[in-house]
Every structure is written in C-alpha cells, then in structure tokens.
C-alpha cells in the first residue's frame, strides 16, 4: 500500500508538471484566435478557458505548497490523479471548441470576401477533380473536423490517431459501358445544352447567400448532429433539421446548419450538390402554372446543372440529345428531369453529399405528389450507394411529405436561433453582456 502511494505520488507530480507546461502553451496559442475572430461566442469561450486554467494553477500550487508528508498521505487517494487529468481534459475541450468556432467562421469569412462568380468557380474546380476512394475519405474527415463540437473533441482526436486507408470503403466505380444510343451525347456535350436551364431555376445552390456579407453558426446541439452525420462512421446517412420560422433579418437554425455543412464540404473539397428552394413569384408564372411545381422544376434543374459540371476520368455517362432538349421548364418535362437526375447521380459515384433547404415550401398543394416523387428517387439512389451518399434536408417548419421518407431518429428540431458571427463582411461582436 505504501509502495502504491509512492508510485501515485510520483505520477501526480509528473501529471501536474507535464500538464502545466502543455496547457500553458496550448492556451497561449488559443489566445491568438482573438486577434482574428472577435465574436461574442469566442470571447465567452476564452473567458471560460482562462477560468479553467486559473483553477488548475490554483490546485497545482496548493499541491506544491503542502509539506512532503501531506503530499505523501494525500497520495493514498488513488483518485487524486484523476482530478488533475479531468481538469486538463476540460481545458483541452474548451480549446478545441475555440478552434471549431474559428475554423468554420474563418472559412465562411474568406468565402464572403469572394465574388459570387469566384465562389462558383471554386466549386466548379472541385467538381472537375478526379477522386479515388482514399481522397474521398480524407475529404470527408476534413469536413467532419470543421463541424466537431467541444464535448466530443476526445473522440475526434481518437479518430484522427486511427486514420487509415479504409479498404472497406465503398469502391468508386462507374456504371458498366452501355451500347451507344443513336444521337446520344456525353456529359461534357450535354452540359453545353443545359446552360439554358438556369432561367428556370428558382433559388440557388447557396453562393448568393453570402453576398450580404453575413454568416451564422448553429448552436452546439445542431453542430453535434452535423458532425455525427457527416462522419464516415455515421449511424445514418440522412438528417432532417427543422426549426421555427424567424424574421427576414435573422437566419433560422436549420438554414444555418445547411450553410455550415456546405462551408465544411466546400473547404474540404468534398463533392457536393445543393439547392436552397424558393417559391416563385406569381407575376413570373405563365397561365395555368402551379407555384409549387415551378419551384420543384427549378430545384431539379439546379441539381442537374450542377451534376453536369462534374468532369472525371472514365465517365461513361451518355444521354439522347432529344431528352436534354425536352427540358423546357414545362410540367411535361418533369418525368424527363427526374430520369436525367437519377441517371446523373448513378453516373457520379464519388458524389458524397446532397443538401436541400426549404423543400417544405414546395411540398403542399400541387407540389405534394412531385415532392414525393423527388424524395423517392433521391432515397432510392442512397440505398444503391451503400452508405457513400449523404442527404441533408433543412426546413423552417415541418412537412408531412418529408415525414414519410425520414425516420424519426434522423430528424432534429432546433429551438435555438443561429448565432450571427459575421456582419457586413466583418466579425460581429454581438451585444455586450
């Protein structure tokens, strides 16, 4: 027992000595984050960090101020060492949260200061890269790192230590060659025909949402679910985040989640397609057109246009030219559009993420059946991908149609508002407490 106490005494002394040095260096580096990011959330985390560091120093000083005999008798308490290790873990978790806050906001800050065309060009460059399985794994891990939350930082670090080339990852293959159909064209040629589809697109893939120079971060519960969803070991590859409606000057927690997922994917250069749905104005509709149907046509056309931007080796996609030319924005083009979207998804096996925001605004009245058809096609493709295709749906409000396709376990309702961290292209400090 005396020998055990002696050993424990030495271990406590070593733990305190090593930890003081480590947390001093780590906290000092973390303090530099304040030079770049001046949000209220960062300041609160910084205050919390230094409170924890101060308490650790206090406990360490108390230990060294005790007499040798007192320290020896205290060493009989085997849990004493755990006390210092637990305090150090809390400090590391707070530092990790500060870096998470900085990383996502920093990349969004850089994105805001690009023009919309520059953002589109960056996304296009990513879509025209060749990806193999290992590259996709690394991109996915990088995206996950940008979305991790403080209370799971330990598991993230464990994941980083065990990174290996995953032989069990879904093989990146393309559909086997088909007999050429007369008058068929490949992806590159078809892409030339779809440039005219933009006039039918209502909403966009997200680039324009950065034009006002503002950015929000979701609260910690939403960040946790995003991190879990985008990870390679996710239990489910589908996530539906809904939130309450907010005023036009604010951003809902659900849309903030969609934007954060996109920033993470764009930054990690993970292949992604996205669309932020909008209801068309009545003044823009032709006679007899339905608002919801026009919006859904624009959504599918948008995803088709993005998929035609992909360019990679051994792409065997082909399609009759007449089928492309049939996409004229009419209701009659809807079945053709779904078929083309389905074919493009199958022919783009390295596509990892699809983000759709605001689909519930088009999922009632005349759009109910069409929205159901769209979701059915999307989830059927997900099943064929064996876990390599993730779907994120975000809505302000609920949707009966989405409820039919998303399991309860894959749904999340957030009551918290998003936190604004960038305003007018500058770091937003928020109201002072």
C-alpha positions in Angstrom: 0.0 0.0 0.0 2.9 2.3 0.8 4.6 1.4 -2.4 1.4 2.2 -4.3 1.1 5.6 -2.6 4.7 6.4 -3.5 4.1 5.5 -7.1 0.9 7.5 -7.1 2.7 10.5 -5.6 5.3 10.4 -8.4 2.5 10.1 -11.1 0.6 13.1 -9.6 3.8 15.2 -9.6 4.5 14.2 -13.2 0.9 14.8 -14.3 0.9 18.3 -12.8 4.3 19.2 -14.2 3.6 18.0 -17.7 0.0 19.4 -17.8 1.1 22.9 -16.6 3.6 23.1 -19.5 1.1 21.7 -22.0 -1.9 23.8 -21.2 0.2 27.0 -20.9 1.4 26.6 -24.4 -2.0 25.5 -25.8 -3.9 28.3 -24.0 -1.3 30.8 -25.3 -1.8 29.7 -28.9 -5.6 29.7 -28.5 -5.5 33.2 -27.2 -4.3 34.3 -30.6 -7.7 33.3 -32.1 -9.0 36.6 -30.6 -6.8 38.5 -32.9 -8.7 37.1 -35.9 -12.2 36.2 -34.6 -13.9 38.8 -32.2 -17.3 37.2 -31.8 -19.1 37.1 -28.5 -19.0 33.3 -28.5 -15.2 33.3 -28.8 -14.9 35.8 -26.0 -17.1 33.7 -23.8 -15.1 30.6 -24.6 -11.8 32.5 -23.9 -13.1 33.6 -20.5 -14.2 30.0 -19.7 -10.7 28.8 -20.8 -8.8 31.1 -18.6 -11.1 30.4 -15.6 -10.4 26.7 -16.0 -6.6 27.4 -16.4 -6.7 29.6 -13.3 -8.4 26.8 -11.3 -5.9 24.3 -12.5 -3.0 26.5 -11.5 -4.6 27.1 -8.1 -4.9 23.3 -7.5 -1.3 22.8 -8.7 0.0 25.5 -6.4 -1.9 24.0 -3.4 -0.3 20.7 -4.1 3.2 22.0 -4.2 2.6 24.3 -1.1 1.8 21.3 1.1 4.5 19.6 3.1 6.2 16.5 1.8 4.4 14.4 4.4 1.0 15.9 3.5 1.5 15.2 -0.2 2.5 11.6 0.6 -0.6 11.0 2.7 -2.8 12.5 0.0 -1.2 10.1 -2.4 -3.1 7.2 -0.8 -6.2 8.6 -2.5 -5.9 6.9 -5.9 -8.5 9.3 -7.4 -6.3 12.3 -6.8 -4.5 11.9 -10.1 -7.8 11.6 -12.0 -8.8 15.1 -10.6 -5.9 16.8 -12.4 -6.4 14.7 -15.6 -10.1 15.6 -15.7 -9.4 19.3 -15.3 -6.8 19.1 -18.1 -9.4 17.4 -20.4 -11.9 20.1 -19.8 -9.3 22.7 -20.8 -8.5 20.8 -23.9 -12.2 20.5 -24.8 -12.7 24.3 -24.4 -9.6 24.9 -26.6 -11.0 22.5 -29.2 -14.3 24.4 -29.2 -12.5 27.7 -29.8 -10.7 26.2 -32.8 -14.0 24.8 -34.1 -15.6 28.2 -33.8 -12.7 29.8 -35.6 -12.4 27.3 -38.4 -15.9 27.3 -39.7 -16.3 31.1 -39.3 -12.9 31.7 -40.8 -13.6 29.8 -43.9 -17.0 31.4 -44.2 -15.3 34.8 -43.8 -13.0 34.0 -46.7 -15.9 32.8 -48.8 -17.8 36.1 -48.1 -15.0 38.2 -49.5 -15.1 36.4 -52.8 -17.5 37.5 -55.5 -20.3 35.1 -56.3 -18.7 34.2 -59.5 -15.4 33.4 -57.7 -17.3 31.1 -55.4 -18.9 29.4 -58.3 -15.5 29.0 -60.0 -14.1 27.4 -56.8 -17.0 24.9 -56.6 -16.6 24.1 -60.3 -12.9 23.4 -59.8 -13.7 20.9 -57.1 -16.3 19.2 -59.3 -13.8 18.7 -62.1 -11.2 16.9 -60.0 -10.7 13.2 -60.1 -11.4 11.5 -56.8 -10.4 8.0 -55.6 -11.6 6.3 -52.5 -8.8 7.4 -50.3 -9.2 11.1 -51.4 -12.9 11.0 -50.5 -12.1 9.5 -47.1 -9.7 12.3 -46.4 -12.0 15.0 -47.7 -14.8 13.6 -45.5 -12.6 13.6 -42.4 -11.6 17.2 -43.1 -15.2 18.2 -43.4 -16.1 16.4 -40.2 -13.3 18.2 -38.4 -14.9 21.5 -39.3 -18.2 20.5 -37.7 -17.0 18.9 -34.5 -18.3 20.1 -31.1 -16.5 20.6 -27.8 -17.9 17.7 -25.8 -16.8 15.2 -28.4 -13.3 16.5 -29.1 -11.8 13.5 -27.4 -13.5 11.1 -29.8 -12.4 13.2 -32.8 -8.7 13.1 -31.7 -9.0 9.3 -31.3 -10.4 9.1 -34.8 -7.5 11.2 -36.1 -5.0 8.9 -34.5 -6.6 5.8 -36.1 -6.9 7.2 -39.6 -6.0 4.5 -42.1 -6.8 3.8 -45.7 -10.2 2.2 -45.5 -10.3 -0.9 -47.7 -13.9 -1.4 -46.8 -15.0 2.0 -48.1 -17.4 1.9 -51.0 -15.5 1.3 -54.2 -15.5 4.2 -56.6 -16.8 2.6 -59.8 -18.8 3.8 -62.8 -21.7 2.1 -64.5 -20.6 -0.5 -67.0 -20.5 0.6 -70.6 -23.7 0.6 -72.5 -24.4 0.2 -76.1 -24.3 3.7 -77.7 -27.7 5.1 -78.5 -28.1 6.9 -81.7 -27.7 10.7 -81.3 -26.6 10.3 -77.7 -24.1 12.7 -76.2 -21.7 12.5 -73.2 -21.7 14.7 -70.1 -19.5 17.4 -71.5 -21.6 17.9 -74.6 -24.8 17.7 -72.6 -23.5 20.3 -70.3 -23.4 22.8 -73.2 -27.2 22.3 -73.7 -28.1 22.8 -70.0 -26.7 26.3 -69.7 -30.2 27.5 -70.8 -31.8 25.7 -67.8 -30.7 28.5 -65.4 -33.6 30.7 -66.4 -35.9 28.0 -65.0 -34.0 27.7 -61.7 -35.8 29.2 -58.7 -33.4 29.6 -55.7 -29.8 28.5 -55.9 -27.0 26.3 -54.6 -26.0 28.7 -51.9 -23.4 31.0 -53.3 -25.7 34.0 -53.4 -26.5 33.6 -49.7 -23.0 35.0 -48.8 -23.5 38.2 -50.9 -24.8 40.2 -48.0 -21.6 39.6 -46.0 -23.3 37.8 -43.1 -22.8 34.3 -41.6 -24.3 32.4 -38.7 -23.2 29.4 -36.7 -25.7 26.9 -35.4 -25.9 26.1 -31.7 -23.9 23.3 -30.2 -26.7 20.7 -30.4 -27.1 21.2 -34.1 -23.3 21.3 -34.6 -23.1 17.9 -32.9 -25.7 16.3 -35.2 -24.0 17.7 -38.3 -20.6 16.4 -37.1 -22.2 13.0 -36.5 -24.0 12.9 -39.8 -21.0 13.9 -42.0 -18.7 11.4 -40.3 -17.6 8.2 -42.0 -18.9 6.1 -39.1 -22.3 7.8 -39.0 -25.2 5.6 -37.9 -27.4 7.2 -40.5 -26.6 9.0 -43.7 -29.8 11.0 -43.7 -30.5 14.1 -41.5 -33.5 16.4 -41.4 -33.1 19.5 -39.3 -36.2 21.7 -38.9 -36.6 24.9 -36.9 -39.1 27.6 -36.2 -39.7 30.5 -38.6 -37.7 33.6 -37.9 -37.9 37.2 -39.2 -36.4 38.1 -42.5 -33.4 39.9 -40.9 -32.5 36.7 -39.0 -31.5 33.3 -40.1 -33.2 30.1 -39.0 -31.1 27.5 -37.1 -32.0 25.0 -39.9 -30.6 27.2 -42.7 -27.5 28.0 -40.7 -27.0 24.2 -40.4 -27.2 23.8 -44.2 -24.8 26.7 -44.8 -22.3 25.3 -42.3 -22.5 21.9 -43.9 -21.8 23.5 -47.3 -18.8 25.5 -45.9 -17.3 22.4 -44.5 -17.8 20.4 -47.7 -16.5 23.3 -49.9 -13.5 23.9 -47.7 -12.6 20.1 -47.6 -13.3 19.9 -51.3 -15.8 17.2 -50.8 -18.0 16.6 -53.8 -21.4 18.1 -53.0 -24.6 19.4 -54.7 -27.1 21.7 -53.1 -30.2 23.8 -53.6 -32.0 26.4 -51.5 -35.6 26.3 -52.6 -37.7 29.4 -53.1 -41.3 29.9 -54.1 -41.5 31.7 -57.4 -43.4 35.0 -57.6 -46.9 34.8 -59.0 -46.1 37.5 -61.5 -43.4 35.3 -63.1 -45.8 32.4 -63.7 -47.4 31.6 -67.0 -51.1 30.9 -67.2 -52.1 27.6 -65.6 -48.7 27.1 -63.9 -48.6 26.0 -60.3 -46.3 27.8 -57.8 -45.0 24.6 -56.1 -44.5 22.7 -59.4 -42.5 25.5 -60.9 -40.3 25.7 -57.8 -39.7 21.9 -57.9 -38.8 22.0 -61.6 -36.3 24.7 -60.7 -34.9 22.6 -57.9 -34.3 19.5 -60.1 -33.0 21.6 -62.9 -30.5 23.2 -60.5 -29.2 19.8 -59.3 -29.0 18.6 -62.9 -26.9 21.6 -63.9 -24.5 21.1 -61.0 -24.0 17.4 -61.9 -23.2 18.2 -65.5 -20.3 20.3 -64.1 -18.5 17.2 -62.9 -15.6 16.1 -65.0 -13.6 12.9 -64.2 -11.8 10.1 -65.9 -13.7 7.1 -67.3 -17.0 8.9 -67.2 -19.4 6.8 -69.3 -22.5 8.9 -68.9 -24.5 9.3 -72.1 -27.9 10.6 -72.9 -30.0 11.1 -76.0 -29.8 14.7 -77.1 -33.5 14.9 -77.5 -34.0 14.1 -73.8 -31.9 17.1 -72.8 -33.7 19.4 -75.2 -37.0 18.3 -73.7 -36.2 20.2 -70.5 -38.2 23.3 -71.4 -39.5 24.3 -68.0 -42.9 22.8 -68.6 -44.9 20.4 -66.5 -44.4 17.8 -69.2 -40.6 17.9 -68.6 -40.9 16.8 -65.0 -40.6 13.0 -65.6 -37.7 13.5 -68.0 -36.0 15.8 -65.5 -36.3 13.2 -62.7 -34.9 10.4 -65.1 -32.0 12.6 -66.0 -31.2 13.5 -62.4 -31.4 9.8 -61.4 -29.1 8.8 -64.3 -26.6 11.5 -63.4 -26.5 10.5 -59.7 -25.8 6.9 -60.7 -23.0 8.0 -63.1 -21.4 10.2 -60.4 -20.4 7.7 -57.8 -18.0 9.9 -55.9 -20.6 12.4 -55.1 -20.8 12.4 -51.3 -23.4 15.0 -50.2 -26.7 16.4 -51.3 -28.1 19.4 -49.3 -31.6 20.7 -49.9 -33.1 23.6 -47.9 -36.7 24.7 -47.8 -38.2 21.8 -49.7 -41.3 22.0 -47.4 -42.3 25.3 -49.0 -42.9 23.4 -52.2 -44.3 20.2 -50.7 -48.0 21.1 -50.4 -51.0 21.8 -52.8 -49.9 21.0 -56.3 -46.3 20.1 -55.3 -47.2 17.2 -52.9 -47.0 14.4 -55.4 -44.0 15.8 -57.2 -42.1 16.4 -54.0 -42.8 12.8 -53.0 -41.5 11.6 -56.4 -38.3 13.6 -56.0 -37.6 12.3 -52.5 -38.4 8.7 -53.5 -35.8 9.0 -56.4 -33.2 10.6 -54.0 -33.6 7.9 -51.3 -33.6 5.1 -53.8 -30.3 6.3 -55.1 -29.0 6.5 -51.5 -29.8 2.8 -50.9 -27.8 1.8 -54.0 -24.8 3.8 -52.8 -24.3 1.6 -49.7 -23.6 4.5 -47.4 -21.5 6.7 -49.6 -24.2 9.3 -50.3 -25.4 11.6 -47.5 -28.6 13.6 -47.6 -29.2 16.8 -45.5 -32.7 18.3 -45.5 -33.3 21.6 -43.7 -36.6 23.3 -43.3 -38.2 26.1 -41.4 -41.3 24.3 -40.2 -42.5 20.7 -40.7 -43.6 18.7 -43.7 -45.9 15.8 -44.0 -44.2 14.6 -47.2 -40.7 14.6 -45.6 -42.1 12.7 -42.6 -43.0 9.8 -45.0 -39.3 9.4 -46.0 -37.2 10.3 -43.0 -37.2 8.1 -39.9 -37.9 9.8 -36.5 -34.3 9.0 -35.4 -33.0 11.0 -38.3 -35.0 14.1 -37.5 -34.0 17.0 -35.3 -35.9 20.1 -34.3 -33.9 23.0 -33.0 -35.5 25.6 -30.8 -32.4 27.8 -30.7 -31.6 30.6 -33.1 -28.4 30.7 -35.1 -25.6 32.9 -33.8 -24.5 35.7 -36.1 -20.7 35.9 -36.3 -20.1 37.9 -39.4 -22.0 41.1 -40.4 -21.2 43.3 -43.4 -18.1 41.3 -44.1 -16.7 41.9 -40.6 -16.5 39.9 -37.4 -19.7 40.7 -35.5 -19.2 41.0 -31.8 -22.8 40.8 -30.8 -24.4 42.6 -27.9 -22.3 43.1 -24.9 -23.2 41.1 -21.8 
